[in-house]
Amino acid sequence: MKKLEAAIKKIEPINTRLLEQTQKKLDNLTKPRGSLGRLEELAKQVVCITGMEEPKIKNKVIITMAGDHGVVKEGISAYPQEVTPQMVYNFLRGGAGINVLARHVGARIKVVDIGVAAGLDPNPELINKKIARGTKNMANGPAMTREEAIKSIEAGIEVVEEELKAGIDIIGTGDMGIGNTTPSSAIAAVITGEEVVRVTGRGTGIDDNKFKNKVKVIEAALQVNNPNPKDGIDVLAKVGGFEIGGIAGVIIASAANHIPIMIDGFISGAAALIAVKLEPKIKDYLIASHCSVEIGHRIILEYMGLKPLFDFNLRLGEGTGAALGISIVEAGVKILTEMATFESAGVSEAIT
């Protein structure tokens, strides 16, 4: 708990004192004022997060957390649980969607086993933070103990702290875990106060019968566990997942170190809810990459007041949306730092 408390204590409000001069610089670039829209907004946000007048987006990191869920025993997923370790090996071989998109945007990937329900072969590219072999079945009781929930968050903090040595300018979050849209829906329902059916989607593509069962399972889990919506750790422990806790830790550590956080889809959104519940100032450090096909994701983003950068009908996870989002932020920062001013380019300004 000490590591978590220390990280939260370090989190400061973003530096809005730099807003005025950054806006002035953007307005003096060779373009009509505000004509690059969200790119300009992103540049200002990165300046305020980092406290740097001339930020760089060079060291890009995507942290993909992998964990399993006991609730898959309730038949809520279209895929078997063994897909989780199989996909971890795919990440390590460089063959997954996130590997392709990370290479495309020049980001390095860190794959973390935080709770895969299998023993994974040692690999120098795999970070071992395993808390247990999957969570317990939340339909029958808490998914994990409060101590395990804290440990999962602190594992995410540790991954960021260890990665700081190699340099980080922006972090993208990612996940892998068969069945993890179920705990994410549960977290969304508890914290936003929405009905379960309004925040529950079809995950990897379940049919109508499985969907109805999924809603019933989540409703039963909430009734059995009665998570406290005011206590993010209680929500995580009772209806969450180890990878969700790990992502929450990544988010907390990033904010503590003034690093912009590009959140991926629904699972990362649920983790962000936990993090923001623990420290509301974190919200200003978050950038929402996209809006997932999962219906609960839009509700999560609206609850936190975040506007996604794009909507491409993505629902893969892994950090794929975050990778694409990072490239957009990098473009916005380059506009601020590399574009000529009217004066330096010898271009006439607008007639006043």
N, C-alpha and C positions, 0 to 999 in steps of 0.2 A: 504493500500500500504506500510505502514511503516514496517509491519511484514515481507512482502516479500522482501523489500529492505534490511532489517537487516539480513535476512537469507542468501541472495545472497552475501552480504558483508562478511559474515563469511566463505564462501567457499574458501579454499586454494588449491593450487596444491597438489597432493598426494606426500608423503614423499619418493622420489626415492633415498634418501641418504642411505636407509636401504637395497637397492637392492643387492649391492655387498656382504654384509655380509650374507644376507639370501641365496643368491646363493651358497656361500661358504659352509654354513651349509647343504644345500640340497645335494651338491656334496660330502659331507663327510658321508652321510647316507649309510646304508648297501644295496646298489643297484648300478647298473651301472649309470653313470651320465645321467640325463635327461630321465631315463627309465620310469618315471611315468608321463611324458608329461604334459597334461593340469592340472593335480592335482598339479604339482609343480608350474605352472604358476599362478594358483588360490591362492596358499599359498603366493606367492610373492606379488600378488595384494592386498590381505587382509592385509599383513604386511605394505605395502605402504599406504593403505587407513587409517588404524587405527593408524599407527605410533608405533605399538607395535611389539617388536621382537618375543614375544611368545603370539600371539593372541589366543583367545578362541571363539568358536562358541557354546555358551551355551544358551543364551537368543535369541530365534528365533521368529520373529513376522511376520505375514502376515496380511497386511491391505487391506481389500476388500471394495472398494468404490461402492456404488449403486446409480444409477440415471437413469432417463428416458429422452426420446428424442421426441420432437414434430414432427420430420421428419417421424416418423412411420405412420403418416397420409397419407404418399405418397405410402404406400404399399410396403415397402422395406424389411420387415421382414417376416419370416415364422411363427413367434409366436406372439400372442397378447401381448399388453403392460402389462396386469395384471400379466403376468408371473414374472415381476421384483419384486413386493412386495411378491408374493408367494415364490420366491426363497430366498428372504431375511429371511422370516420366516423359511425356510428350513435350511439356514445357522445357525440361532439361535437355532434350534432344534438339530443341529449336524448331519444332514442327507445328506448333499451335498458332491460332490466329493472333494471339498477343505477341508471339515471337516475330511474326511477319510485320505487324504494325509498329512494334517497338524498333525494329531495324529500320523501318521506313522513316520514323521520326528521330532516329538517333538516340534512343533511350536504352539504358541498361535495365535488365529485369532481375529482380531478386525474388526467388521462389521460396516460400516458407511453409514447412510442415508444422502447423500449429495444432492439428488434431485429426489427421487422417487415420481412418480405422484399419490401418494395416502397417506392418513394419516395412519401411522403405529402405532400399539399398543405399548405403552411404555414397554420397556424391559431393565433391567439393563445391558444386554450384547450388546445392540444396541447404538451406538454413534450417536447422532442427530446433524448433521451439515447442515440440509436441507436449501438450498438457495431458491428454488422454487419447485413447483410440475412439474418437467421436464422442459427441455428447450423449446424454441419456435421452430417453423418449419423453419429450415434454408433454405428451398427451396424458402421461401417468404421473408426472411430478416434475420438479425443476430439471431443466436441461443440464445444469451444472451447479456446483456450490458457489456461494458468494466469493469464496477464496479463489476458486478456479476462474471466475469471471474477472476478478482483479488481475490474476496472473496472466490471462489472455491479453488484457489491455496493456499490461506492463511488458509483455513479450513484443507487442507492436512498437512500443516506445524504444525498447532495446534495439530492435532492428534498425530504426532510424538513427539512433545514437551511434551504432556501429558503422553505419553507412556514411555518416557525416565526414569521416576521415577521408573518403574518396571525393568529397565535394557534392553538394546537392543545391541546385537552383530551383527545382520544382519537383514535386512528388505526385505520381499518379497511383491511385489505389486499384487493386484488382482482387478477384476471389475465384476459388474453385471449391465446390462442395455439393455433391448431389443432394438435392432436397432443401437447399438453403434459401429458396424463395419462401418456404413455409415459415421458418423463424423470422425472416425479414418482414413478412406480412403481419405476423403476430406483433413484432416490435412497432411497426407502423400503426397498427390498430390501437395499441396501448397508448403510445405517446401522442398521436394526433387526435385520438378520440373518435376516429371514424369506425363505422361498422366493418366487421371482418370481410364481408363480401365485397365491399367497395375498395379494399386495398389488396385483394387477392387475385392473382392472375394464373396463367396456365404453365408457368415455368418453362420447362424444356419441351412442352407440347402435349400436355395431358388431355384426355377426352372429357366429355361432359360428366360422366359418372365419377371419374377420378377428381374432377374439379369440385363437384358437390361434396365428395368425401373430404377433400382438402380443407374446404371451408368449415365443415363440421369438426374436423380434427383441431383446427386452430381455435375455434370457439370453445371446444372442450378443454384445450390446454389453458386458455385464459381463465376459464371457470375453475379449473383444478388448482392453478398456481396463483391467481389473483395478484399479478405483478403491480407494483406501485408506480404509476406513471411519473411521479415526481422524483423517483430514484432510478437513474440510468443503470446503475450496477444491478439493482434488483431486477429490472426488466431484462437485462442481458442474461443474468443467471437463470431466470425462470423460463424464458422462452427464446433465448438467443443461440448463438453458435460461437465456437472458438475463433473461427476466421472473422466473424463479425466483430468480436472483441478485439482481435488483433488489428483490424483495419481502424477501429476507433482509437487504438493506441497510436497507430501511425499518424492519424489526423491530429491527435493531441500533441505528439512530439514535434510534428511539423510546425504547428502554430507556436509552440514554445520556442522554436528556433527561427521564427520569422520566415518560414518557407511556404510559398503558395501551394495549395493542395487541390489537385484536380481529381474530383471524385468521379468514379465510373457510374455504374447503373444502380439497380434496385438494392442489391446487397450492400454496396458502398453507401447508398443513401440511408439505409437502416443503421449502419455503423455511424454515419455522421449524426443521425438523430441522438444516438447514445452519447457521442462526444459533446455535442452542443448542449445536451441536458446536463452534462457534468460541468461545462464551462461555456456559457452563452457567447462569450467574446470570440469563440472559435468560428462562428458563422461568417465573420468578415474575412477569414482566411480561406474560405471555401470557394471553389469555382466548379460549377456543375457542367460536366462535359456534354451530356446528352440527356434526352428523356427516353427512358426505356419503354419497350412494348408493355412491360408489366404495369398494370393500371395503378398500382400503389405508388409507383415511383413519382408520378406527377404530383400526387397528394403530398408526398414527403417533401418534394422541392418547394411546393407552394407553402407548406407549413413553415419551412425555414426561410422563405423569401428569396429563393434562388431561381435564377432564370437560366435554363440550359442553353448551351451554345448552338446545339443542333438537334434535330430529330430525324434519325436515319432508320427507324424501326429496328434498332439493335436490341438483342436480348441474350448475347453470348456471355457477357461478364468477362472474367480474366484480366480486365484492365484495358480492353480493346477500345472502348469509348474514351477512356482517359488518355490513351496514346494519341488519338486523333485530336482531342481537346488541347493537349500540350502543344501540338504543332500550331494551333490557332493562337494560343497565348504567345508563343515565340514570335509569330508574325506581328502581333500587336506591339510587343516590346521592341522589335526591330524597326517598326514605323517610328516609334519615339526616339530611338537612339541613332538611326542611320539615315533618316530622311532629311533632305536639305531644307533650310529655312528660306523664306522669301529673300532675305537679305543676302545669304551666302550664295544663293543660286542666281541672283540678279533678276528675280521675277517680280513684276509689279503686283502689289497687294490689291485687295478689293477696294472699289471706290466707295468712300464713306460720305 
